[in-house]
Amino acid sequence: MAIPKPEQKKKSDLGIRTATGLTFGSVMVAGIVLHLYTFLALMGIVMLLSLREFYAITAKERGRSKVSNWYLPMALLVATGIYLTAFADSYGYLEAYEIGINFNLLLPAIFLLFFVVELFSESKDAFRNIGHHMLAFVYLVFPFALLIYLTHGAEGYNWRPLLAVILLIWANDSSAYLVGRKLGKTKLMPRISPGKTIEGSLGGVVGCAIAAVLLYYIIPVGGWELYDWVVVAVLASTFATFGDLVESMLKRNLGIKDSGTLLPGHGGIMDRFDAFYFTIPVVVAYLALRGLV
């Protein structure tokens, strides 16, 4: 049996990566644009898969305990509650059914469950385990809850702001890769991500800003002025890079190459959404300050 040459293997890997990227991008755009419920289901699934990956890759760090099997189911249940409560609050279901409480106000009490569970774990690293739970929710759950508010406009579901942010993230990734490959010489943070360069990152910012100007005319978002697009582009580009670096730091600390194998050629869900986790909270914060969410 002939052994594939390195060039053939690279072409094969590129083909797999391209096919996965196109399929992934099509599903993302379709899920966001089609309907409120396809958006809700798609992003909810991504959130839960992200949590599942996180708990899988950090399992050895936590170690086994008497209650280890409860960690993931409990996290998935609480995350689903937070996500659906954000939806019910944003779209007025709580008021419609005369429910006079926002259940997200109960979050501090709900999170205390993680502390109580550790009392019965007989683990020597109880507070390290609690820290993992808190990190998982801040890092992977809250950005998806914020999406609900980002996409809720005066007339109901508005997919344009979310699609705009996702397209800007993709524009940043593409521009940074192309510029970094052609002009990249100065390492941005070699101890964490040897392949990233300052030139590539700056190219990402410029490419993202240019994409923002074009999208301003192609996908108008109600209330967004041209300068809002440019600011969001700069924020998206900057924090997409931070998100990528943070996930690289996490994987280096854990001694792994990818967060998973769900997406051939791309790794896991966390590998594909690392920029998204960091960008969404910052963009929503900016838009909130502008009174646009």
N, C-alpha and C positions, 0 to 999 in steps of 0.2 A: 504493500500500500504506500503510495507516494506521500511524502511529508510536505504539507503546504509551505511554500516559501514565505518569508516575513512580509514581502510586498502583497502577496495574495491574502494573507491573514489580515493585514491592515485594511485592504479593500473590503474584505468580508465584514470586519468589525464596523467599518464606516457605513456599509450598507444596512447592517442591522440597526445601528444607532440612528441612521436617517429614517428608516421605516418606522421605528419605535417613536421617534420624535414627531413625524408627520401624523401618525395615528393618535398619539397622545394630544397633540395640538388640536386636531380636528374634534376629538371628544370633548376637550376643554371648552373650545369656542361654541360648539353645538350645545353643550350642557348649560352654558351661561346664557346664550341668546334665546334658546327655545321657549323657556317658561320658568316661572318662579320655582316650581316644584322640581324641575330637572336641575336647576341651579342648587336648590336646597339639598337634594339627594346627592349630587355629584360632590359638592364641597363637604357634606357630612361624611361621605365615604372616605374622601381624602384625609379628613381630620382623624377618623378612627384608624385608618391604615397607618397614618403617621405615628399615632400613639402606640399601636401594636409594634411597629418597628423599633420605636424608642425603648419600649420595655424589653424587647428581644435583645437588642444590642447592649443594654445596660444590666442584663440579668446577672452576669458574673460579678459586676461591681457591687450589686446588692447582696448577692449570695443567697443561699437557700435558708428558709426559715419555716416555722410551722404554718405560716399563713401566706407563703409565697404565691400559692395558686389563686389567691383572692386579689392580688394586686391589679392585674390587667382587667379582669371583669369589673372590678369596682371603679377603676379609672375610666373605662369605656362607658359605664352607666352614668357616672357623674358628668363626663364630657358631653354625652348626648343630652343630658338635662340642661346643661349650660347653653348649648347650641339651640335647642328648641325653645328655651325660655327667652333667649335673645330674639328669636323669630316671633314668638307670641307677643312679646313686649313691643317690638318695633312695628308690627302690623296690627296692633290694637286688639288682639284676641283677649287679652286679660281684661281690658275695659268692656269689650263686647259681652263677656260672660260675667261681668261684674265681680271679677277677681281683683280685690283691692290691694294686691301685694305683688311686687316684682320679686320673683323667686331668686334672682341673682343677688338680692340683698341677703339671702340666706347662705351665700357662698362661704363666708368665714366659718360659720357653724358646720357646714358640710365638710370643709377641709379638715376640721378637727377629727373627722372620722379616721383620717390617715394616721393621726397621732394615737388614737384609741386602738386601732388595729395593731400598731406596733407594740402596744403593751402586752399583747398576747403572742408576739412573734418569737420571743426568746432569742432575739438577735442582739449581737454585741454592737451592731452598727445601726441602731434604730433611727437615729437622727440623720444619718447619711441616707437611709431609705426614704425618710420623710422629705429630705431635700430633693431626691430624685422625683418624687411625686409632684412637689411644687414646681420644679423645673419643667416637667412635662406639660403642666397646665399653662404656665406663663409662656412657654416657648411654642407649644403646638396646638393649644386649644383656644386661647383668647383671640389670636388673630382670626380664627374662623367665626367666632361669635361677632367680632367687629365687622366682618363681611356683611352681615345682615343689615347693619345700620348704613354701611356704604352703599348698598343697593336699594335701599328703601327711599323712593322719591315721593313727591307730593301726590302723584297719581298712582302710587303702588310700586311694583317692582320695576327697577330701572337698571338694566344690565350694562349700560354704557360706562359708568365709572369703573366697574371692576374689569371689564374688557380692556379699557384704556390702560389701567395699571399693569395688567398682564402683558399686553403688547409692548409697553415700555420696558418691562423687565426683560422680555425676549430681545428687544432692540439693544438693550445694554449688553446682554450676553453675547449676541452676535458681533456687535461692534468691538467689544473688548477682546473677543477671540481673534478677530481679523487683524485689528491693529497690533495686538500683542504678538501675533505670529509674524507679522511683517517688520514691526519696529521695536518690539519689546526687548529691552536690554537690562533695565534696572529692576531688580527684584523688589516686589512690594512688601512681602513678609515671608522670606524664605524658610523660616523655622516652622511655619504652619502650612504654607502652600507654595512650594518651589516654582510652580509654573506661572504664577500671577506676577505681572509686571506693572510698574507705575504707568508706563506708556499705554499698556492695554487698558488699565482702569480709566485713564483720562480719555482714551478713545471711546470707551463705553459711555462716559458722561456726554461727550460731544455727540455721538451717534444717537443716544437716547433723547437729547435735546432737539436734534434735527427731526427725529421721529415724532416728537411731541408737537412740533410746529405743523408737520404734515397731518397728523391725526386731528389737530384742531379743526381742520377744514373737512376731513373725511368722516369723523365720528363725533359730531358736536355733542358736548355734554352740557346739559342745562345749568347755567350759573357759572360755568368755568370760563374765565377770560383767558386770553393767550398766555398771560404771565402765570396764571395758575397751572397751565399745562407745563410750562417750562420749570416752575418750581417743583411740581410733582415729578417731573422727569429727573431733575437733579437729585431729589430725595430718593426716588426709586433706584437710580443708578448707584448712589452712594451706599444705601442700606442693603441693596442687593449684594454688593461686594462684601459688606460686613457679614451678611447672612451666610454667604458662601464660606468666608473665612472662619466664622464661628462653627459651622458644621465640620469643616476640615479640622479645626482644633478638637472638637468632640471625638472625631474618628481617630485622630492621632493619639488622644488620651486613652482611647479604648483599644488601640492597636488593630484597627480594621481598615479595609480599603473602601468598602461601600457599606451603606446602611442596610442594604438588602439586595435582592435579585429580581424583584417584581417586574422591572422595566429593562428588558434586554438592551445592553449597550449603554444604559444610563445608570444602572444600579437600582437603588430603592426609591421609595416615595420621598423620603427625606432628602435624598440626593437631588431630586428634581425640584423640590419645593423649598430648598434652603433659603433662596432669595425672597420668596413669597412670605415666609414666616416673619422676616424682619421688616419688609417693606410695608405691608398692610397696616400695622399699628401706627407707623410714622406718617404715612399718607393720610390715614383717617384722622390723626391728631391735627395735621395741618388743615384739612378740610373742615374739621370741627371749629378750629380757630377762625376760619373764614366764614363760618355759618353756612357751609355747603352740605353738611350732613346733619 
